[in-house]
């Protein structure tokens, strides 16, 4: 139970999220919010793609190192 309380200690609750959203709405205006959300979504997609690419390269390198060298066939 104590670990659960520690994990939630820094997370904002319902009212805090509403206040944060209202402040963002006041700062940027209703017209710019969809544009900001679209840009944020695109950056998250690009970041995930880059992370997936790096993970694939690491996995390929690990597979190459772990596989034994192929022996040439003798004639």
C-alpha positions in Angstrom: 0.0 0.0 0.0 2.9 2.4 0.8 4.4 1.9 -2.6 1.2 2.7 -4.3 0.9 6.0 -2.4 4.5 6.9 -3.3 3.8 6.3 -7.0 0.8 8.6 -7.0 2.3 11.3 -5.0 3.6 13.3 -7.9 0.7 12.7 -10.3 -1.9 15.5 -10.8 -5.5 14.7 -9.9 -8.7 15.5 -11.8 -8.9 19.2 -10.7 -5.3 19.8 -11.3 -5.6 18.5 -14.8 -8.6 20.8 -15.5 -6.7 23.8 -14.2 -3.7 22.9 -16.3 -5.9 22.6 -19.4 -7.6 25.9 -18.7 -4.2 27.7 -18.4 -3.1 26.2 -21.7 -6.3 27.2 -23.3 -5.9 30.8 -22.0 -2.2 31.0 -23.1 -2.6 29.6 -26.6 -6.2 30.1 -27.5 -8.8 27.7 -28.9 -7.7 28.1 -32.5 -4.1 27.0 -31.8 -4.9 24.0 -29.6 -5.6 21.5 -32.5 -2.5 22.7 -34.3 -0.4 22.1 -31.1 -2.0 18.7 -30.6 -1.3 17.7 -34.2 2.4 18.8 -33.9 2.7 16.9 -30.6 1.2 13.7 -32.1 3.6 13.9 -35.1 6.6 14.4 -32.9 5.6 11.4 -30.7 5.2 9.3 -33.8 8.6 10.3 -35.1 10.2 9.6 -31.7 8.6 6.1 -31.5 9.8 5.4 -35.1 13.4 6.4 -34.2 13.3 4.3 -31.0 12.0 1.3 -33.0 14.8 1.8 -35.5 17.5 1.9 -32.9 16.0 -1.2 -31.1 16.0 -3.1 -34.5 19.6 -2.2 -35.1 20.6 -3.4 -31.6 18.7 -6.6 -32.1 20.2 -7.2 -35.5 23.7 -6.6 -34.1 23.0 -9.0 -31.2 21.7 -11.7 -33.6 24.8 -11.3 -35.8 27.2 -11.6 -32.8 25.4 -14.6 -31.3 25.2 -16.7 -34.5 28.2 -18.9 -35.1 30.3 -18.2 -38.2 29.3 -20.3 -41.2 31.8 -22.9 -42.3 32.7 -23.0 -45.9 31.8 -26.2 -47.7 34.8 -28.3 -48.5 35.2 -29.4 -52.1 
